[in-house]
Amino acid sequence: MSDHEFGGNDDLSLPKATVQKIVSEILPSSTGIAFSKEARDLLIECCVEFITLVSSEANEISEKEAKKTIACDHITKALEQLGFSDYVPAVLEAAAEHKEVQKGREKKANKFEQSGMTLEELERLQAEQFAAAAARHT
Amino acid sequence: MSGDGGTYAPKSPDLSSFYSPEGPTDEAPSTAAQPQAAGAQPQQLSSQQSQSQFSPQQRLHLQPPATTYFTGAPAHSPQRFPQGQQQQPQQQQQQHQQTHQQIKPQQSPAYSPYLSSPSTVSQAGPGFTSSSPLQSQHSPQQQQKAPPFYVQSPYGTQYKPQFPVQPAQFYGTAPANSAPLPGQADGVSSSPSSFAAAQIAGGMPPKRGAAAQAAPAPAIEPSPVKTKFPTARIKRIMQADEEVGKVAQQTPIAVGKALEMFMVNLVTKSADVAREKNSKRVSAQMLKQVVESDDQWDFLRDIVSRVENEEKASAGGAGAAAAGKVRG
């Protein structure tokens, strides 16, 4: 939303508030150290550069494999090639976690369909509700 | 097809031994169209088939009909090549899987080795292959046909406790006992999530991912960061590069995680610098110092130098002032 309001430039940066929040999560107030505004802005630029770097490296890898879509796999390979191989296990874990969550969602959707009633019952219910709605409008 | 093999071979060397026997298997039907194979030695062709293609086909009869397309497709499909390309990665994945399973009996006491598995696989893989090239060549096909647990469960059952038998033999005898035993299926599928993740990353359909939750956590220290970056934003930044085309759904999440670790790295290091200098605020200059301290951050040098110059020019901001004090 706010992205659309500011448009353009802000689009390709990271939200300052989020970055600030993450920074203070990394450096809790107990450490007594805070990030200056300039440092934070610089950090954001670095982050954007990091994303760009990783994605262009991953893009190259995916092109070499004749893939049109950049997959997780390409990201991890890119990280390895760029000297960030220590990030890979955590990245894989996060991706797997996300997959799991996604699966849970799908299951929920299915359950929502199944758990209710049989198809006939559902149809009957639907007909009743249609009738009720029609009655309300007349 | 050989081109594909070339593409994949360097990345996972152990598969090269799978491929060379695999090639003829797959192509046997198509070479029938070529005069040399069909005219001169039909006998040989059929014997080749009886060796390498029969057992999957036999099994095919036992399987639900839905699987038929697989054997049909490679032979008749007009666009064989692109199809082959798509199948290859899948097979590759499955061969990986399979290698995992094959190794399992040997290492069964502990699953933890699998966390660091890729190297283990490549070491153990060829050994198995050479001992049973024919069988291992079939098995990926079997796996594609069989419903997941069909193949898995017998592994769990027969293998771990009893025989120190070659997986190859097992394959020969396996088809009979298809009864899925819930407990054993569990045993097999408890391969840790990092492995499952590797599959996922490869675009594999999550065959057994469902059961792969109970993973002993790998040595990943929990991140202090709870806040996640907005994935949509990350994706947009990624795609700001015109070269970057489509991006898988999970990719921004992976990048977001990497970014998070990147930040933790950078922030803690610059906080260390601030501590050294008895400062309570991390200035842009400290961040710059961190960036310049390690070649890993090479790609940020342009950015940090630019920013410092800007700050010198404008000479504003408490951070710059503080940094100036420290430097002076």
Interface residues (C-beta under 8 A of the other chain):
Chain A: D3 D11 L12 S13 L14 P15 T18 V19 K21 I22 V23 E25 I26 L27 P28 T31 G32 I33 A34 F35 S36 K37 E38 A39 D41 L42 L43 E45 C46 C47 V48 E49 F50 I51 T52 L53 V54 S55 S56 A58 N59 K64 E65 A66 K68 T69 I70 A71 C72 D73 H74 I75 T76 L79 G83 F84 D86 Y87 P89 A90 V91 L92 E93 A94 A95 A96 H98 K99 E100 K103
Chain B: T7 Q85 S193 S194 A196 A197 A198 I200 A201 G202 G203 P206 G209 A210 Q213 P218 A219 I220 S223 P224 V225 K226 T227 F229 P230 R233 I234 R236 I237 M238 A240 D241 E243 V244 G245 K246 V247 A248 Q250 T251 I253 A254 V255 G256 K257 A258 L259 E260 M261 F262 M263 V264 L266 V267 T268 S270 A271 A274 R275 S279 K280 R281 V282 S283 A284 M286 L287 K288 V291 D295 Q296 F299 L300 I303 V304 V307 E311 G317 A318 G319 A320 A322
